């Protein structure tokens, strides 16, 4: 796996919120970052409502006092802005090299996939083949973890969402694994919950070469005409990248790949980012 992919590990996107959550020795159930809000005494923005796609279209995220406050503008949080810069930087020769992204949250024992902004399965801004891939991969990841799988809007519509931005902007196959059955797992349970999801994470990484293989569309979507290897400037030629973000349990695959190989991004523990709302897909 590591010989065929580049794996990027993204560490905590919400370091100040995480530190505030546990610094006192008592968990505060704090979800947002600790960024001051212009024109308000309220503190903090929900990073996972601060991405630009469909941002601002849900009034439930408009109040600075809310736990899912979207921020004054898209990308106003350092965490979301830094993530965007990194993903944008993975465009090489006009092609996005990241193919797969997985972020690990708590809790719910479910694997989620786009879209979050609508309950419609295949809206006009989604390729039907992409939807089939998202469902096929989520189903297999869920089976490997013993979890359920669902569209991210299963409980409620969510806008300004990381997964939606990744998919609509770059057609990255993005997934959220909601791990475990509570926000704050006892220390002794973390290894087991982490191990339970590693096969799903590894499966996602291995699909980065051609996610369309999961629906039998390798030749149509990942190869040049005539079943020849794709030319060097085609999407299939740039080596696959998988991105993984972990929230509660360490998932720290290492990369020893030579330059030019597929890329996988593995974000590491972010204890406070997702713990406040169970539906935080």
N, C-alpha and C positions, 0 to 999 in steps of 0.2 A: 504493500500500500504506500509506504513512504518513498519507494523508488519510482512511483508513478504520479505522485501529487506533491504540490507545495502546500504545506499546512501553516496557516497563520493563526496564532493564538492571540486573541484580543483580551486584554485584561480589563479590569473594572472600568466601565463607562461612567460610573457614578461614585467616585471615591469620596467626595465630601458627604454625600447622603449616607453612604455606607458607614463612614466613620461616626457620623452623628447618631446613627441608629444604635450603635452598641458602645459608644465611648463611655457612657455613664455606668456601664455594668448591667444595665437593665434594658432590654430591647424596647425601643420606642414605637415599633411598627411604622417606621418612617419610609415612605415610598419615593418621594421626590428628591431632587438635588437640594442644595442649600443656597441657591442663587437668589439674590434680592430681586423683587419684582418692581419694575419702575412704576411710580405713582401709587404704590401700595405698601402697607406694612407687612404684608404676607411674604413668606419665604418659600421658595422652591417651585420648580417646574417638573412635571412628569416627562422624563426624556422620551418615553415611548408614546407620547402624544405630540412630539415636537418635530417629527419628520414632515416634509412638505406636502406629500401626496394627500389630498383631501383635507389638509389642515384647515381648521377653523369652521368646518361644516357641521359641527355638532355643538350646540349651545351648552351641553352638559360639561364641556371641558373649558368653558370661558371664565369661570370664577377663580381668581388667584387663591382663594381659600380652599378650593377643592383639591382633593387628593390626586386627581388626574388633570390638573391645570395644564393647558397646552402651551403656555408661554405667550409673550406678547407678539411674537412673530415666529415663523418656521425657522429652525436652526438657531434659535436664540440660546440654546443650552450648549455649553462647551462639549458635552458628551456627544450629542447628536451631530454637531458640526465637525468634530474630530472624526467620527465614524464616517461621515460623508466624504471628508477629504481623503481618508484612506481608501474607501471603495472607489472613488473617482480616480485615484492614482493607479488603480489596477487596470485601467484601460491602456492597452498596448496596441499600437498600429491600428487604432480605431476600434478595437474589439475589447470588450470586458472579459477579463480572464477568470473572474470568479464565477463559478457555475452553481455552487451549492453553499447554502448558509444554514447553520443550525444554532439556535440560541437556547440555552438551558435556564428555565425559570422554576419557580415554585408557586403554587402547587396544583394538583389536579389529576395526575396520572393520565395525561392525554397528549397526543401529538397534534399540533395545529398547523394549518397551512393557509395561504392567502385565498381570498381577500378577507380583511377585517372590516373594511368600510361598507360592505354590502352583504346581504344574505343571499344574493343571487349567485349561483354556482359559477356560471360562465358569462359574465357581463361583456359588453362590447370591447373593453380594454384588456381582455384576457384571451390568449390563443387557446383554442380547444385542446390541442395537443399538450400544451403546458398544463392545463387543468388535469388532464389524464395522468401526466407525470406526477404532479403534486399529490394527487389522490393515491396513485400506486405506491409512491415512495412513503407517504405518511402511513398507509396501511401496513406496509412491511416493517417500518420502524416501530409502529405500535405493536405489531405482533412480536417483534424481538424483545420489546420491553414489557410485554404483558399489559399494555395500556390501551385506551380507546384512541380514536383519531377523529378529527372533525375540522370543518372550516373555522377559521378564527372568529367569525361573527356568530358562532353558534348560540351564545348567550345574549350578546348585545353587539350593536354596531360600534366599531371603534375607528377613529380617524386620526391622521397624523402618525400612523403606525409604521414601525421599522420594516416589517415584512412586506407591507404593501409598497413602500417606496423602493425597496430592493427589487421587487418583481417588476413593477411597472416601469422603472427607469432602465434596468439592465437585464430584465428577464432572468434574474437569479432565482433558482428554486430555493425558497426560504421556508424554514420550519422552526416551530417553537416546541420544545419538549417541556411540559409542565410536570416536574418531578415530585414524587412523594405525595403525602397526604396532609401536610401542614407547612406553614411558613418557616418555622424554626425547628428543624430536625434536631433531635438529641445527637450529640457528637457520635455516639456509638452506632447510630443508624446511617450516617453519611457514607461510609464505605460501601454498604450494601446497596443503597439507593443509587450511588454513582455506578457501581458495577452492573447493576440491572440495566442501565441505559447505554453502556459502552458498545454493545453489539449494534444498537441502532445508530449510534454516532459513527462507528466504523463503516456500517452499510452506507450511510449518507456520503461519507468521504469517497468511498469506492465508486459511487455513481457520478462523480464529478467529471470523469472523462467524457461521458455521453449520457446525461440523464434520460434521454429519449429511448435508450436501450430498454428501460423498464416497461415501455409500451410497444416494443418491437419496431421502433422507428429509427434505428441507427442509420441505415442507408439514406433514408429520406432527409434526416435532420442533422446528421453528424459527418456525412461523407460528401465528397464532390460527386457529380454525375459519373456514372459508369462504375460505381463502387470503388473508385480509386481513393487513396488517402487524400484528404482535403489539402488544398494549397496552403502555403505558409501564412497567407493573410486571411484565411477563413476562420470562423469561430472554432472549428474542430481542431485547428492546428495549434492554437495557443493552449498550453497545457492546462488542464482543469484546476480550478481552485475551489476549495471548500472552506467555508467560514463557520466557525463554531463559537458561540458565546455561552459561557457557563455562569450560572448565578449563585448556586448554593454549594455545589460539591465540586471538588477539583477535577477537571478534565484537562490534562496537560500533555497531549501527544507532542512529541518533538519532531522537528523536521531536519533531516539530514540530506534532503534532496539537492541535487545540483541545480543551478539556475536554469530557468527555462522549462521546468517541469510544471505539472498541474498544481493548482494552489488550493489549499483547504484552510479555512480560518477557524480557529478554535478559541473563542473567548473564554476566559477563566472566571473564577468565582466573583460574583457581585452580590454580596449578601443582602443589600438593602434595596436594590433597584426594583424588584418585582414582588415584594412580599406583602404589600398592603392589600391588594385586590386579587382575589382568587381568579377572576376572569382576565387578569392581565395577560393577554395572549402575546 
